[in-house]
Amino acid sequence: MAATPSGKQFELRSGDQHAVVTEVGAGLRSYSAGGRELLDGYPVDALASSGRGQLLLPWPNRIRDGVYTLDGREHRLPLNEPERGNAIHGLVRWSSWTPVEEAADRVVLTHVLRPQPGYPFTLELRVEYSLGSDGLTVRTTAANAGADPCPYGAGSHPYVAVRSVDDAVLRLPASSILESDERGIPVGSSPVEGAFDFRAPRPVGSVQLDHCFTDLERDEDGYARVGVDDITLWVDESYPYLMVFTGDALPDVARRSVAIEPMTCAPNAFRSGDGLVRLEPGETHTGSWGIVPLVS
């Protein structure tokens, strides 16, 4: 049998929940509950397109020109968004990850990101996917295993399945939005207002979203919760940014789902420093997010 583009498939089950995690990129290919698909995933024989379910490490979103400076030393990353001249979504989306723990409702995969041109640092990466009574939880950990400090950011790229983007009711507890240029690079921020204010639940309507939201309102447990119809996506305090994307410019996802992307830092953080984590040798960073199938 020919190998699948996303490698080995790890199937998780708990009650009526079912999730599939992939060897390639340690991504989340699908997640369902009660026989209903909650994510806009992709078939087992297909390549993950438009970032579907992928882990974005060691940075989410874009770095302008792929160039950044750390401690006086300039680094140049490959421009894998050539049409905009950016480095995008990290370095591990197409790498094989190793399963180190497996159970019916849980899998843990690891990957060592080795030094390379543009990112001459060593990161030991670990992601845990688990299903339980409270839905799906994704926990990502990065440890600096090298001798030098390194820049770090984390993100994930799930697309929440909806019947219609226009009719989807979105609640987004964010009071600020980043203003971006034509290359998707932030140039400022402003309070949410008008078309981009989803603090009270309302249909997306004709609004085209490809925006980073921040200044998140959090509940007493420290979590910020986004609602898309009857699905809730939560992020812990390590994720102060949420990219929300209705896919209008991408034919394979255009207005068929809503990407809610947890991010520990802003786009272009390797240059701006906005939310950037500086990991000293031996230091570790951990963040969690998850999906609750029904609003409780």
C-alpha positions in Angstrom: 0.0 0.0 0.0 1.3 3.5 -0.9 2.2 5.8 1.9 -0.3 8.6 2.6 0.9 12.2 2.2 0.4 12.8 5.9 2.1 9.6 7.0 0.8 7.3 9.8 -2.7 8.1 11.1 -3.3 8.1 14.9 -7.0 7.6 15.7 -8.4 8.8 19.0 -11.8 7.9 20.4 -13.7 8.8 23.5 -17.5 8.2 23.7 -18.9 9.6 20.5 -15.8 11.7 19.7 -13.3 10.8 17.1 -10.1 12.6 16.1 -7.3 11.8 13.6 -3.7 13.1 14.2 -1.0 12.8 11.5 2.6 11.7 11.6 3.5 14.5 9.2 3.5 17.8 11.0 1.7 16.2 14.0 -1.4 17.9 12.6 -5.1 17.4 13.4 -6.6 16.0 10.2 -10.2 15.6 11.6 -12.3 15.9 14.7 -16.0 14.8 15.0 -18.5 14.3 17.8 -21.9 12.6 17.6 -21.1 11.7 14.0 -20.8 15.4 13.1 -17.6 16.8 11.6 -16.5 19.8 13.7 -13.5 20.7 11.6 -13.0 21.3 7.9 -10.2 18.7 7.5 -8.9 16.8 4.5 -8.9 13.2 3.2 -6.3 10.7 4.1 -5.0 10.5 0.6 -4.6 14.3 0.3 -2.0 16.8 1.2 -2.9 19.2 4.0 -3.8 22.4 2.1 -4.2 26.0 3.3 -2.6 25.1 6.7 -5.5 22.8 7.6 -5.0 21.5 11.2 -1.3 22.1 11.1 1.1 23.1 14.0 2.9 26.4 13.3 6.3 26.2 15.0 8.6 27.9 15.9 6.5 30.8 14.7 2.9 31.2 13.5 1.9 33.5 10.6 4.4 35.6 8.7 7.9 37.1 9.0 8.5 40.0 6.6 11.2 39.2 4.1 12.1 36.2 6.2 14.7 38.3 8.0 15.1 39.0 11.7 17.8 39.9 14.2 18.5 38.3 17.5 21.3 39.6 19.8 22.8 41.6 17.0 23.0 38.7 14.6 20.9 38.7 11.4 19.1 35.5 10.3 17.5 34.8 6.9 14.7 32.2 6.5 13.5 30.7 3.3 10.6 32.6 1.7 7.9 30.0 1.5 5.2 32.6 0.7 7.1 34.0 -2.3 4.2 36.0 -3.7 4.3 38.2 -0.6 8.0 37.8 0.2 7.4 36.3 3.6 8.4 33.3 5.6 5.2 31.7 6.9 4.0 29.2 9.5 7.3 27.8 10.8 9.5 24.9 10.0 7.8 21.7 11.1 4.6 21.4 9.1 6.1 18.8 6.7 8.4 17.0 9.1 7.8 13.5 10.5 7.0 13.4 14.2 7.6 10.4 16.5 4.8 8.9 18.7 6.1 8.4 22.2 2.8 7.7 24.1 -0.4 6.2 22.6 -3.8 5.4 24.2 -7.3 5.0 22.9 -8.1 8.7 23.7 -4.6 10.3 23.6 -1.4 10.5 21.6 1.9 12.3 22.3 4.3 13.1 19.4 7.7 14.6 19.5 10.1 16.2 17.1 13.6 17.7 17.4 14.0 20.8 15.3 17.7 20.8 14.3 19.7 24.0 13.6 19.4 25.1 10.0 20.0 28.2 7.9 17.8 31.0 9.2 17.1 29.2 12.5 20.4 27.9 14.0 18.8 26.7 17.2 17.7 23.3 18.7 14.2 22.8 19.9 12.7 19.7 21.4 9.0 19.8 20.6 6.2 17.8 22.0 2.4 17.9 21.3 -0.3 16.0 23.1 -3.8 15.5 21.7 -6.4 14.1 24.1 -10.2 13.5 24.1 -12.3 13.6 27.2 -15.7 14.7 28.6 -14.7 18.3 28.0 -13.8 17.7 24.3 -10.4 18.0 22.6 -7.3 19.4 24.3 -4.1 20.2 22.5 -1.0 20.9 24.6 2.2 22.0 22.9 5.6 22.2 24.6 9.0 23.5 23.3 12.3 23.2 25.1 15.5 25.0 24.1 18.0 22.2 23.9 20.8 24.3 22.4 23.5 26.5 23.9 22.1 29.9 22.8 18.8 31.8 23.4 16.3 31.3 20.6 13.1 33.1 19.5 9.9 31.1 19.7 6.2 31.3 18.9 3.5 28.7 18.6 0.3 28.4 16.7 -2.3 26.0 15.4 -4.5 26.2 12.3 -7.9 24.5 12.8 -10.8 25.4 10.5 -14.2 25.2 12.3 -16.8 23.6 10.1 -20.0 25.6 9.5 -23.0 25.1 7.2 -22.6 28.7 5.9 -19.9 31.3 6.7 -22.4 34.1 6.1 -24.9 32.6 8.6 -22.3 31.4 11.1 -22.7 33.1 14.5 -19.4 34.2 15.8 -18.5 35.4 19.3 -15.0 36.7 19.6 -14.1 38.2 23.0 -11.4 40.6 21.6 -11.3 44.3 22.0 -8.4 45.1 19.6 -7.5 44.2 16.0 -4.2 44.4 14.3 -4.1 46.5 11.1 -2.0 44.8 8.3 -0.6 45.8 5.0 -1.0 44.0 1.7 1.7 41.5 2.7 -0.2 40.5 5.9 2.2 42.3 8.1 0.9 44.3 11.1 1.4 48.1 10.8 -0.7 49.1 13.9 -3.6 48.2 16.1 -7.0 49.7 16.8 -10.1 49.0 18.9 -12.6 46.6 17.3 -15.6 48.4 16.0 -18.3 48.0 13.4 -17.8 45.1 11.1 -15.0 43.5 13.1 -16.7 43.8 16.6 -17.9 40.3 17.5 -17.8 40.7 21.3 -21.6 40.1 21.2 -22.5 37.0 19.1 -23.7 37.8 15.6 -23.6 36.3 12.1 -20.4 36.8 10.1 -22.5 38.0 7.2 -20.5 39.3 4.2 -17.5 40.3 6.3 -14.2 38.9 5.0 -11.9 38.0 7.8 -8.1 37.5 7.6 -7.3 39.4 10.8 -5.4 39.1 14.0 -7.4 39.9 17.2 -6.0 40.5 20.6 -6.7 42.0 24.1 -8.8 39.0 24.8 -11.5 38.9 27.5 -10.8 35.9 29.7 -13.1 34.0 32.1 -12.2 33.3 35.7 -10.2 30.3 34.8 -7.9 32.4 32.5 -9.3 31.0 29.3 -10.6 33.0 26.4 -13.5 31.4 24.6 -14.5 31.9 21.0 -17.9 30.7 19.8 -18.7 29.6 16.3 -22.4 28.5 16.2 -22.6 25.8 18.9 -18.8 25.0 19.0 -16.4 26.6 21.5 -12.7 27.0 21.0 -10.7 28.0 24.1 -7.2 29.2 24.6 -5.2 29.4 27.8 -3.2 32.5 28.8 -0.2 31.5 26.7 -2.2 32.5 23.6 -3.0 36.2 23.6 -3.6 36.4 19.8 -6.3 34.8 17.6 -6.1 34.9 13.8 -9.6 34.6 12.3 -9.8 33.6 8.6 -12.7 33.0 6.3 -10.5 31.8 3.5 -11.9 34.1 0.8 -8.6 34.2 -1.3 -8.1 30.5 -1.2 -10.4 28.4 -3.5 -10.2 25.2 -1.5 -11.4 26.9 1.7 -13.1 30.0 0.5 -16.0 30.8 2.8 -16.7 27.2 3.6 -15.3 27.3 7.2 -13.9 29.7 9.7 -10.2 29.3 10.8 -9.7 30.2 14.5 -5.9 30.1 14.9 -4.5 30.3 18.5 -1.1 32.2 18.4 1.3 32.9 21.2 2.6 35.9 19.3 1.6 38.4 16.7 2.4 38.0 13.0 5.9 39.3 12.3 6.8 38.8 16.0 10.4 37.7 15.2 10.9 41.3 13.9 8.5 43.3 16.1 8.8 41.4 19.3 5.1 41.5 19.9 4.4 38.5 22.1 7.7 36.8 21.1 9.0 34.3 23.6 12.8 34.3 24.2 13.8 30.8 25.3 17.0 30.6 27.2 19.0 27.4 27.1 17.1 24.8 29.1 13.9 26.8 29.3 10.5 25.4 28.3 7.3 27.0 27.0 3.9 25.2 27.2 0.5 26.3 25.9 -2.9 24.6 25.6 -6.1 25.2 23.6 -9.1 23.0 22.8 -12.5 22.5 21.3 -15.8 21.9 23.2 -18.3 20.4 20.8 -21.4 22.2 22.3 -21.7 25.4 24.2 -22.2 24.6 27.9 
